[in-house]
Structure formats: C-alpha cells, structure tokens
Amino acid sequence: MATQTQLSHLRAQSAIDCDTLDVSVAEALGPFADCTSNQAIALGELTKPANAPVLTAAATIALSHPSPTPTLVSEIASCLLSARILPHLTGYVHTQTNPLHAFSTSDTVADARRIVSIYATLSPSITRERVCIKIPSTWEGLQACRILEAEGIRTLATTLFTLVQAKMAARVGCTYVAPYVNALRVHFEEGYVDAHPGFEIAVAAQKWYEVVGAKTQVLAASFVAPHEVMRLAGLKHVTVSPPLLAGFSQEAFVHGQAQSLVDAWAESVQETEMGELLTESQWRLELNREDAGRGALKLVDAINIFSDVQEKLDALCAGALETVRAAA
C-alpha cells in the first residue's frame, strides 16, 4: 500500500486551494479546487523576469481601452496569470478588488464588474461561473457583495477576523468567507507573531453556517506553519501556500499526529436562524466590541498593507504602460 502523504490526507478532509499565481505549482501539485490571488501575490509574480511578457501583454491590452490606467493594467495582468492556472482547477479563480476602494461600495462594485469583463475578454470560456471576486469585509465591501451576488457574480469576503463579519457575509449571500488564521502582517514583517490567531473564528463560522443553512463556505487562509493547516482540516476549503504544499506533498501522514479543531469542536451554536441584516451602526459597534476590537484592528491593518502593495503594483504597471506606448 502506498504511503499516504499529508497532502493526500488533507485533500480527503478539505478542498485545497492554491495560494499562488505560479502556474508551475498548479501543474506540479494540482489539481486544486480554487486558486486565490491578491495584490501581493500578483506583484510577486509580475516582478519575476520570466513574467515580463505578461506585464507587457497587460499593458498592450489596457492601451486598447478608452482610459488605460496602471490599475487597469494590474487587473488585466492578474487575470492573465490566473487564466494560466484555470485548467488545473475544478472551481474558481479568485481575483481581489482594489483595496484602495475598501471603503467605497460603488467603486468596489465597479471593480468587480470590470474584472469579470476582463476575464470574458481574455477568453469566452472564462465565464462568471468560473470567477470569484475577493472583497475586503468592511461594511462597504459587504454591501458590494450583496449587490454582486444578486447579479450572479460570486464573491468572497476576505480579510475576515471576526464572527460579526462572517455572519454578515452569509446574510448578504457571499459564496465564501476567508477567515485569516494569522494577521496579514505576519507575511510582511519579519519576526511578527499573531498573539491571537483565528482558528476558532474559522471553525465557529462553519458550524454556524451549517446550523442556519447558509450557502456560504469557509475558506481559511493566512497560514504560516504546517500544523496550523492540519488544525483546520475538515473545513470546506483551506488555502495553502507553495512552501506548505511542497512540504505536505513530501511528508508521510502519521495517524494521530494532529487533531483537527473541526472534529474536536464541542461548543454549541446558540443561534438556529440566520437573522436579519444589521444596520450599519449596529454592525460597526459589534465589530469593534468583538474580542476587545482586535479583529477590527487587524482588518484596518490588512487593508493598509494591501493598499501599500496596490500602490507598488500600480507603479510597476505605470512603467509598463510607458514602455509599451514608447514602443508603439
């Protein structure tokens, strides 16, 4: 009998999504369920010399639009990178809206619609049924999710650190939520450790969804160590980075080496109905009161970090626009 790897064991427990836009990872370790992306992942790929043609292609396509902007180039480039991975997926490609618009419902809706149209332009086969739009789970972002889901555009409430966010995401009809196990800062500041990781939030959200019959699925993200992923085996989805995927694919699974919180969860869910939408003031108050406001602080910090990366990505894309214009 072949030895079961940690990766195969995890696949038997949860759908695995790849946390990368590196197509070689998808080719080597796929197929995956979904593929996620964000501004940091896109920037990491687009600064690789091998992907220079992708950036040039994105700038060239953008110049055919009436108002080519660096942000448009970044969106097109992200879609081009995701499109390469689509053949290795059974589900969706995930593309994140502009974090600089995290506090604007109208701008976020416009971003999402444009991203869906970009995919359709790249290939008729990349219909909205294969695309999921990642939106920061601010009040404004969640209202954008409500509008988009009503139009048939799948959404994922990302940068999620609290049950307040998770419950509102289900009430507005999000397809997914992405609870961050660790604050986003752990990936950007060497030595930073999240003293209050969000394992329980991810599990509690899934249990609540099951009890109230929500369509929304949990897609846990922001892992930094193998044991963190294994602690959440049994969630609907887990998003795993290339280094962790590579390790799981090479290491044998040993029964009893890790107990999943999903299996061990014993806390009962008190609410049995989804309940009504909160007003904006009610939601903001609950967000800031949950866990002494830690999740609210992590949310703002994550948006700030992603916004900084978006500006770096725009600068890179502005250079690509100028280069293509000059060569025309």
N, C-alpha and C positions, 0 to 999 in steps of 0.2 A: 504494500500500500504506500502510495506517495505521501511524503511528509506534507502536512498542511502548513502553509505559511501564515504569518499574521495577516497578510493582505487578503488571502482567501477566506480566512476566518472572519475578518471584518466585513468582507463582501457578503457573507452569509447572514450578517446581522443588520447591516445598514447599506443603503445605496451610497456609493462613494463618488464624490465629485472631485475633479482635479482643480487644484488651486494654482493654476498656471496658464499662461498662454504660449508655453513652449510646446510646439507640436510633437517634438521628439519624445517627450514624456508620455503624451497620449498614445503615440504609436507603440512605445515600448511596454507600457503598463496598463493600457486600456483593454477593452472598452470601459468607459466610465458612464455614469448616469448623466450628470451635467458638467459644465465647465464654467467656473466663475472667473471674473476679472474685476479689476478696479484700476484707478489711475496709476497706482504704484506698480502694479503688475504690468500694465501697458508700457509705462516708462522704462521699466527694466528690460523689456523685450526690444523696444524701439531704439534703445541705445546700444544694442548689440550690432556690430558691423554686419553680421550676416542678414540682419533685417533692414538694412538701409534701403533696399528696393521696396519694401513695404511702405516705408515712410514717404519715399518718392512717389509711389503709386497713389497714396492717400492724398498727397498734395496736388497731384495732377488731376485726380477726380474732383477735389474741392474747387479747383480753379474753373471747372465747368459750371459751378453753381453761381447764381447771381451775386451772392455775398460770401465769398470764401474767407473764412477766419481760421486762426490757429486752432480754436476749439473744434471747429468742424473737421479739420484735418485729424485731430486726435480721436474724434469719434469714428471717422472712416477707418483710420489705422487700427483701432481696437476691433472694429468689426471684421476687417481683413484678417487679423490674427485669429480671431475666434472662428471665422469661417473655415480655416485650415483644420481646426480641431473637430468641427462638427461631424465628419464621417466616423469619428471614434467615440461618439456619444449616442446614447439611447434616448436622451432627453433634450434639455435646453442648453443654449449658450446664454450666459448671463452678462449683461453689459450695464455698467453703472452710470447714472446720470451725473451731471456736473455738480460736484459738492459745493461750489460757489453759489449754487441755486438751492441749497438745502432748506432755506427759509422762505422759498417762494413756490407756492403751489403751481401758479400759471407757468413759470419758467421750467419747472420740473416736468410738467405735462408736455410742454413743447419739446423738451429734450428727449423724452421717451418716444414720442411720436416720430421725431426725426431719426432716432436710432433705428426704430423698426423700419422706416422707409429706406434707410441706408442699406440694411440687410437685404431688403427686397430688390433694391437696385443692383446690388452685387451679384445676386443670383435669385432667380424665380423660385428656387427650391427652399430658400431660407425664408419661409413664411413666418408670420407672427406666432404660429403654433410651435415654432422651434426656438423662440426668443423669449427671455425673461428679463425684465428691466429691474435693476437694483436701485433702490431709492433709500436714502438715509431716513431713518424712522423718527424724524421730527414731526411735530403736529402738521406742518405744511406738507411734508413728504407723504405722510399717511393719507392726507386728503387727496393728494395727487394719485396715490394708489387706488383709492376709491373710484376716482374718475376713470382711470385707465382700465381697471378690471371691468368696469361697466361697458367699456368699448371692446373688450375681448383681448386686451393686452395684459399678459401675465406680469405680475410684479413680485418683488422680494423686498421686504422691509429689512434693510441692513443696518449696521452699527446699532444693534439692539442689545441692551444691557439690563432691561427690567421687564417684569411681568406686565406692567402697565402698557408698555409698548407692544408686547406680544399679544395682549388681549385686544387692544385697539386694532392691530394689524388683522386679526381674524374678523373683527366686526366690520372692517371696511372691505374685506374679501381678498386679502393678499393670498397669492398662491403659496408663498414661502415666507418664513422669517429666518434671519441669520443671527442667532444669539452668538455674541463674541465670548468665547471662554476667557480670553485674556484681553485686556485693554489694547487697543491698536498700537499704543506707544511701545509695547514690548518688541515690536518688529522694527522700530526706528531709533530707539535709544539703547545703546549697548549697556547691559547690566540692569536694565529696568525690569522689575518683577511686579506683577499684579498681585497685590496682597489679598485681593478679594475676587478670585476667579468666579466665572459664572456657570459652573457645572449645574447647580441646582435650578437656575433660571431655565436652562435648555430643557431639562427633564420635566420641570413643573409645567412649562408651556405645552410640551407634547401631551402630558397627561390631561391637562385642561382641555386641549383641543379634542382629545378622544372622548372625554366626558360630555362636552357640549355639542359634539358632532360638527366641528369646524372643518372646512375643506383645507385650511392652511396647514402646511407641513413644516416641521422644524428642520433646518439645515444648519447645523452647528459649524462654527468657523473660528479662526484665530487660535489655532493650536500651536504650541511651541515644543512639545515633547510627546514621544510615542504613548506614554502611559495616559496622557490626557485624552487622546483619541479613544483608547481602549476603555476608559472610564465611561465613555458615552456611546459605546457600541450598543446598537438597538434603537438609536434614534432613527427617524425616517431617512435622514441624509447626514453625512459628515463630509466636510470639505477639507481635503488633505494636501499639504504642500509637497513638492517633488522630493525634498530630502527625506521626509517621513514616509512617503510612498516607496521610495527606493529601499529604505530600511525594512519596512514591512514585507516587501517582496523577497527579501533575502533571509529573513529570520523565521525560524520554525515557531509555530504556535504551541505553547505548552498549556494544557488544560489546568485551570486553577491559578494561573499566574496573575490574573487580574479580574476583579469583579466589577461588572458594569453597574453604574448607578441606576441605569434604566431598569435593570432586572431587580435591583435591591430596593428601589424606591417604595416606601411604605406610607408616605404622607397622603392622607385622603384629600381629594379635591372637594371643597365645600360647595362651590357653585355648580349647579347642574344645567344652567341655561346660559346662553351667550350674553344676554343682557343688552341694554340699549347703548347706543353710542354716547360717550361722554361729551359734554360741552368742552370747548377749548380751555376755559378756565379750570374746570374740574380735572381735565387730563393733565394740564401743566402742574397743578397742585399735587396730584398723585405721583407724577413723575419725580418731582423734587422731594417728595416725602419718602418714597420707597428707599429702603436701605440707607437712610440718612443722606440721600441725594447723591450717593456715589455713582449710580448709573447715569444720572443726568450730567454729572461732570465728565464721565467717560465719553458720553455722546458728543458733547461740545468739543472735547479734546480730539476725538476721532475726526470730526468734521474739519477742525482746524488743520490737522495733519493732512487729510486728503485734499483740502483746499491748497495747501502749500505745494503738494505734489502736482495738482492740476496746473498751477502757475508755471512750474518747471516744465511740465509736458507741453503747455502752450508755447513756451519759449522755444523748445525744441522744434515744434511744428511750425512756428513762425519762420524759423531759419529754413526749414524745408520748403515752405511756400516761396520765399525769396529766391532760393536756389532754382526752383522749377520755373519761376517767372523769368529769371535771368537767362535760362537756357532756351526759353521758347523763342 
